[in-house]
Amino acid sequence: MKTIVKAVLLFVVLWANAWAGGCGDPRAQNCNPGFYLNDLPSGQEQCLACPNGTVANGCTRGSNSCSACPAGEVPIGDHSSCAACPAGEVVNANHTACVACTAGEIANANHTSCSACPAGEVANSSHTSCSACPAGEVANSNQSACTVCPAGEVANPNHTSCSVCPAGQIANSSHTSCSACPAGETANSNHTACVAQACEPWGTTCNSNSDCCSGTTCMNSTSNNTSKICCHSLAADGSCN
C-alpha cells in the first residue's frame, strides 16, 4: 500500500512540473524566460516577449508583469534577469545593451551616463578614470590623449594650452618654463635656442651697450635728442664720434 501511495505522489509531482515548467503552479501554463502569458479573447493563452529593457521568468501573466531592469543594468541574453554594465560602459537609450563611453569620457559609478574629464585631464582606455597630463603636455581637443607642446612653447599650469616664450627667451626641453638669453644673445625665431645678437652699427640708436657693435658704446648724444646712439666717443660739443 505504501508503495502505491509513493508512486501516485511521484506521478503528481512529475505531472505538475511538466505542465508548469517549474513555475510552481500546476494550473498555470509557462512561457520561456523573457516572455509573459497573455489571455486571448477565445480563452486561450499565448506567450509574448517582454518590452525592451524588461525581464520575466516566464511564469507571469500580463505585460505589466515584466520588470524593468534597475538603473545601470540590462537584460541578459534570455531576458530572464538583469546584469550590470561592465566598467566604463553605460546603458543605451532603450535599455537593451551596454555601450562604451566616447573618447575622453568616463562612465559614472551606476553606469547611467558618461561625462567628460576635467580640463587638462584625459580618460584612460577603459573609460573608468581621468588623469592629469604630465608636465609640459596638454590634453588634446577630445581629451583622449596628452600631447607635447611644440618647440619653443610651454604648457600652462592646468595643461589646457601651450604658449610661445616672450621675446628674447627660450623654452626648456621639458616645455615647462622659459628663460632669458645671456647678454649679447637673443632667442632664435622659434624660441628654441639663443644665438648671437646682431649689433647696432655706429650712429644708430640703442638701448644699452649690448646693442652696439664692438668698439662703440651706447651714449647720450646731442646728435639725437630723443634716443641714445652707438658712438666711439663723444666730441666736446656732445656729438657722436
Buried (B, 14 or more C-beta within 10 A) or exposed (E): EEEEEEEEEEEEEEEBEEBBBEBEEEEBBBBBBBBBBBEEEEEEEEBBBBBBBBBBBBBBBEBEBBBBBEEBBBBBEEBBBBEBBEEBBBBBEEBEBBBBBEBBBBBEEBBEEBEBBEEBBBBEEBBBEBEBBBEBBBBBEBBBBBBBBEBBBBBEEBBBEBEBBEEBBBBEEBBBBBEBBEEEBBBEEBBBEBEEBEBBEBBBEBEEBBBBEEEBBBBBBEBBEEEBBBBEEBEEEEEBE
